[in-house]
Amino acid sequence: MSQGFPTYSKAAQKGDRGVDLVSRVIHEEFNWLFKRNHQEHDFGIDAQVDVILEDGTVTGQMLALQIKYGKSFFEEKNQWGYVFRGELKHFNYLANYPTLVLIAICHPTSNDIYWVVFNPESTSRAGSNWKITIPFENKLRGSKQRISELLPRPSDILDEVQQYWALNEVLVTSDHVHFIIHRDEVEALSVLSIRNFVDRILRTKELAAHCQGKIEISFHGYDDDPRELYEIPEMRRYIPIYVGALPELFFFAYTGERAFTLSTIGLCLSTVEIQTRKPNKANKIRVKFSTKEIAELLDSHFLGLNRMTEWLNMPTAENQRISFDVVRAFGLDEPNEHDQSSVPA
């Protein structure tokens, strides 16, 4: 009678019985959401389970199940539990699965279900395959709490990300962002805080574009020091490390009115000769400094500026504008804007 008709194989029937048994426990006792995988997509995972709290909240916590049904899975045992033998073709798939994987075996007479977490380090070689012990005490019924504790705890990410969004909005809407580096960081030669801050800005092109030319850096802890920053040895040691860690410096550096980030960097890199300690009418001290080191910095960091403007698909005119702003911020004369050969590259 089977000729010309599809057949429901014994193996498929056994598989369905096992899935039905596990599904019933997950639904009725755990009150979690059981979702069976299509058989044509069975690569070792038969179902996935979503954790649901008592109030109906779906947390995003998940686990996966490989389900086996039949007396043969209970024939081999040791003093600790039943020995499950798996196929090598499924090993890497299970090992790389992004959520917790449980192997469940179902007894066809008692309908008892036993489980174990698949962990490559808990397996051992078994001829051409692998094996793992499923503990006698690991009955699925009554294991809700134990399995829950194996899953990563859900986090209120929305609350955290709302704070993240709020700071991003401040960065976008502000005309000027003042980032302070503490003296302790300077003395430790640490650029971690500013590097992390810039990396945060670089997470989206939109935020990076909004922060172009906004960031002013100052150094806290030197207010009582009568020396200028470029006279302090630890500052002169720190600045080369600082600029080396920030290839995006020219793109983000504030170059507007009363900007001091780039001029401070330039003086700390250069050989400086103080002409007089007496401030002029503009309350500035006259100094003489070499430009060789600044030229080297311009040469190296215009490459970083170019990468940023290319990444953001900014026109050449914008790159040129930023370049001229940077040159002026160092106290140098800008190139002739009509002389394209003089644009830094």
RAJO-V660454 format. One record per helix or strand of 2 or more residues. SS is the DSSP state (2 for helix, 1 for strand). FROM is the first residue (numbers start at 0). LEN is the number of residues. If there is no record, write none. Layout:
SS:FROM:LEN, SS:FROM:LEN
//
This chain:
2:9:21, 1:32:4, 2:38:3, 1:46:6, 1:57:12, 2:70:4, 1:80:6, 2:87:8, 1:99:7, 1:112:5, 2:119:3, 1:123:3, 1:128:7, 2:143:7, 2:156:17, 1:176:6, 2:182:5, 2:191:10, 2:204:6, 1:214:6, 2:228:3, 2:232:13, 2:248:4, 2:260:9, 1:271:3, 1:286:3, 2:291:20, 2:315:14, 2:339:3
//
